[in-house]
């Protein structure tokens, strides 16, 4: 277990999702504009050899968040408690306190390897909240829940906005607010992105995600994390800082990853928006 203690993270902080192909570069030097990294524990828990040594070096030198992919918090199947214990061991080993997951599910009778929308119902609220509390008991950490992009809402009895707020309230947990997901869903499901953003509970926000997406058609956006952030999403991030205050913000880039100096353009743009919000300028 790591005994390294990192200094408190400033609210005006910007992070980057770490990928294996970045290890060699960042083990030599991490640009000061990158204040923290985020990883999916599933992608790193079983690594050995050089990758494991490099990852250990980085977690000892820099702050890390974990953002899970396969917990399947809304699944009708029983929680995989053995998997959650493995995640806890990984978090403990690297002294990582922040753990977030998607408000979705990805398993039933088998694993679907995709994030599926939970039905927006009262029953699902109770079911999901109960499971969140179970996970918190095992991890001995707060559970941070992310609003997700979705493309259909089977069996919905309430809006996405009402469902997200109900789960947060029932589980009494924190929110990972994904700004790009709000924009994508607002286009795909024809609602007002600014109104959804304003309805999110400021006091529950732990940190933010921002990313690019793919425009399949004028009325169909696909959340890919494979492109540059577009102007309407940047504008929504600025609104978020104005409405909810400045929070640590992570740039997600999973595909078509450019060189670090190119990523730093967007990372520095986030810094600029954070500083402007804190200073009251535009």
C-alpha positions in Angstrom: 0.0 0.0 0.0 1.3 3.5 -0.9 2.0 5.8 2.0 2.4 8.8 -0.3 0.2 11.7 0.7 -0.5 14.3 -2.0 -1.4 17.9 -1.1 -5.0 18.9 -1.3 -6.3 19.4 -4.8 -7.3 22.9 -5.7 -10.8 23.3 -7.1 -9.3 25.1 -10.1 -7.6 21.9 -11.3 -7.5 20.2 -14.6 -6.9 16.5 -15.2 -6.4 14.1 -18.1 -7.4 10.5 -18.7 -4.2 8.4 -18.7 -3.7 5.9 -21.5 -0.9 3.2 -21.6 0.7 4.9 -24.7 1.3 8.0 -22.5 3.3 6.2 -19.8 6.8 6.5 -21.3 6.4 10.2 -21.8 4.8 11.1 -18.5 7.2 9.0 -16.5 9.8 11.4 -17.9 7.8 14.6 -17.5 4.3 15.6 -16.7 3.4 19.2 -17.8 2.5 21.3 -14.8 -0.9 22.2 -16.5 -2.0 18.6 -15.8 -2.9 18.5 -12.1 -4.3 15.0 -11.9 -4.9 11.8 -13.9 -7.9 9.6 -14.2 -7.9 5.9 -15.0 -10.4 3.1 -15.3 -9.3 0.6 -12.7 -10.4 -2.4 -14.9 -7.7 -1.4 -17.4 -4.9 -1.3 -14.8 -5.6 -3.7 -12.0 -4.1 -6.8 -13.6 -1.1 -5.2 -15.3 2.4 -6.4 -14.4 5.9 -5.8 -15.6 6.9 -2.5 -17.1 3.4 -1.0 -17.2 2.8 -1.8 -13.5 6.2 -0.2 -12.5 5.5 2.9 -14.6 2.0 3.2 -13.2 3.3 2.9 -9.6 5.8 5.6 -10.3 3.1 8.0 -11.5 0.6 7.3 -8.7 3.4 8.0 -6.2 4.2 11.3 -7.8 0.8 12.5 -8.9 -2.8 12.5 -7.8 -5.1 10.0 -9.4 -8.9 9.5 -9.7 -10.5 6.2 -10.7 -13.5 6.1 -13.1 -15.0 2.6 -13.4 -16.5 0.9 -16.4 -18.0 -2.4 -15.4 -19.5 -2.0 -11.9 -23.0 -2.1 -13.5 -24.6 -0.2 -10.7 -28.1 -0.4 -12.1 -28.1 -4.1 -13.1 -30.9 -6.4 -12.0 -28.2 -9.0 -11.3 -26.5 -9.2 -7.9 -23.5 -7.0 -7.3 -20.2 -8.6 -8.0 -18.7 -8.1 -4.6 -15.5 -9.9 -5.4 -14.8 -7.4 -8.2 -15.6 -4.5 -5.8 -13.1 -5.9 -3.3 -10.5 -6.1 -6.0 -11.2 -2.4 -6.9 -10.8 -1.5 -3.2 -7.4 -3.3 -3.1 -6.3 -1.4 -6.1 -7.4 1.9 -4.7 -5.8 1.2 -1.4 -2.6 0.1 -3.0 -2.2 3.3 -4.9 -3.7 5.6 -2.3 -6.6 6.7 -4.6 -9.5 8.2 -2.7 -11.7 9.2 -5.6 -13.9 6.6 -7.3 -16.7 7.3 -9.7 -18.9 5.2 -11.9 -21.7 5.5 -14.5 -25.4 5.8 -13.8 -26.1 2.8 -16.0 -25.6 -1.0 -16.2 -23.6 -3.3 -18.4 -24.5 -6.8 -17.2 -27.5 -9.0 -16.9 -27.3 -12.7 -17.6 -24.0 -11.9 -19.1 -21.7 -8.9 -19.7 -22.8 -6.7 -22.6 -19.6 -4.6 -22.8 -21.7 -1.4 -23.3 -23.3 1.1 -21.0 -27.1 0.7 -21.1 -29.6 3.2 -19.7 -31.4 2.3 -16.4 -35.2 2.7 -16.7 -36.2 6.0 -15.2 -38.6 4.6 -12.6 -39.1 4.9 -8.8 -38.2 1.3 -8.5 -34.9 1.8 -10.3 -34.1 4.8 -8.0 -34.5 2.6 -4.9 -32.6 -0.3 -6.4 -29.7 1.8 -7.6 -29.4 3.8 -4.4 -29.3 0.6 -2.3 -26.5 -0.8 -4.4 -24.5 2.4 -4.2 -24.6 2.2 -0.5 -23.4 -1.4 -0.6 -20.5 -0.4 -2.8 -19.6 2.4 -0.4 -19.6 0.0 2.5 -17.1 -2.3 0.7 -14.9 0.4 -0.8 -14.9 2.6 2.4 -15.0 5.6 0.2 -17.7 8.0 -1.1 -19.4 6.8 -4.4 -19.4 9.4 -7.1 -22.1 8.9 -9.8 -21.8 10.2 -13.4 -24.7 11.3 -15.6 -24.4 9.3 -18.8 -25.2 9.7 -22.4 -28.0 7.4 -23.6 -29.8 6.8 -26.9 -33.2 5.3 -25.7 -35.2 5.5 -22.5 -37.2 2.2 -22.2 -39.9 2.2 -19.6 -39.3 5.8 -18.5 -41.7 7.1 -15.9 -39.8 10.3 -15.3 -37.3 12.5 -17.0 -33.5 11.9 -17.0 -33.1 15.1 -14.9 -35.6 13.9 -12.3 -34.1 10.4 -12.2 -30.5 11.6 -11.7 -31.5 13.9 -8.9 -33.7 11.2 -7.3 -30.8 8.7 -7.2 -28.4 11.2 -5.8 -30.9 12.2 -3.1 -31.8 8.6 -2.2 -28.2 7.3 -2.1 -26.9 10.6 -0.6 -23.9 10.4 -2.9 -21.8 12.8 -4.9 -22.1 13.6 -8.6 -19.5 13.5 -11.4 -21.1 16.0 -13.8 -20.3 15.2 -17.4 -20.9 18.4 -19.4 -20.5 16.8 -22.8 -23.1 14.1 -21.9 -25.6 16.9 -21.1 -25.1 18.4 -24.5 -25.2 15.1 -26.3 -28.4 14.1 -24.5 -30.0 17.5 -25.0 -29.6 17.2 -28.8 -30.6 13.6 -29.0 -33.6 13.9 -26.7 -34.5 17.5 -27.5 -34.3 19.2 -24.1 -32.7 22.4 -22.9 -29.1 21.7 -21.9 -28.8 24.9 -19.8 -32.0 24.0 -17.9 -30.7 20.5 -17.1 -27.4 21.9 -16.0 -29.1 24.4 -13.7 -31.2 21.6 -12.1 -28.1 19.7 -11.0 -27.4 20.0 -7.2 -24.3 22.2 -6.7 -23.5 20.7 -3.3 -23.2 17.2 -4.7 -20.8 17.9 -7.5 -17.4 16.3 -6.9 -15.8 17.0 -10.2 -16.5 17.4 -13.9 -15.9 15.7 -17.3 -15.6 17.4 -20.6 -15.0 15.7 -24.0 -15.6 15.7 -27.7 -18.2 13.7 -29.5 -19.2 12.6 -33.1 -22.0 14.2 -35.0 -23.8 11.4 -36.8 -26.6 13.8 -37.9 -27.9 17.1 -36.9 -30.2 15.5 -34.4 -27.9 12.5 -33.4 -24.7 13.0 -31.4 -22.6 10.0 -30.4 -20.5 10.3 -27.2 -17.1 9.0 -28.5 -14.4 11.0 -26.5 -12.6 10.9 -29.9 -12.6 14.5 -31.1 -12.0 18.1 -29.9 -14.4 19.8 -27.6 -16.8 21.9 -29.6 -17.8 25.5 -28.9 -21.4 24.8 -27.5 -19.8 22.3 -25.0 -17.2 24.9 -24.0 -20.0 27.4 -23.4 -21.8 24.9 -21.3 -18.7 24.4 -19.2 -18.5 28.1 -18.6 -22.1 28.1 -17.6 -21.4 25.3 -15.2 -18.7 27.2 -13.4 -21.0 30.3 -13.2 -23.9 28.2 -11.8 -22.2 25.7 -9.6 -18.7 27.1 -8.9 -15.4 25.9 -10.1 -14.6 22.2 -9.7 -11.7 19.9 -10.8 -12.4 19.2 -14.5 -11.1 16.2 -16.5 -10.5 16.2 -20.2 -11.5 12.8 -21.6 -9.9 11.6 -24.8 -10.1 7.9 -25.6 -9.6 7.7 -29.4 -7.7 9.7 -32.1 -5.5 10.9 -29.3 -3.2 13.7 -30.4 0.2 14.6 -29.0 0.4 16.0 -25.5 1.2 19.5 -26.8 -2.1 19.4 -28.7 -4.1 18.1 -25.7 -2.6 20.9 -23.7 -4.5 23.5 -25.8 -7.8 22.2 -24.4 -6.3 21.6 -20.9 -5.1 25.2 -20.8 -8.5 26.4 -22.1 -10.2 24.7 -19.1 -7.7 26.5 -16.9 -8.5 29.8 -18.5 -12.3 29.3 -17.9 -11.7 28.3 -14.3 -9.6 31.3 -13.6 -12.1 33.6 -15.3 -14.9 32.2 -13.3 -13.0 32.6 -10.0 -12.0 36.2 -10.9 -15.5 37.1 -12.1 -14.4 37.9 -15.7 -15.6 36.5 -19.0 
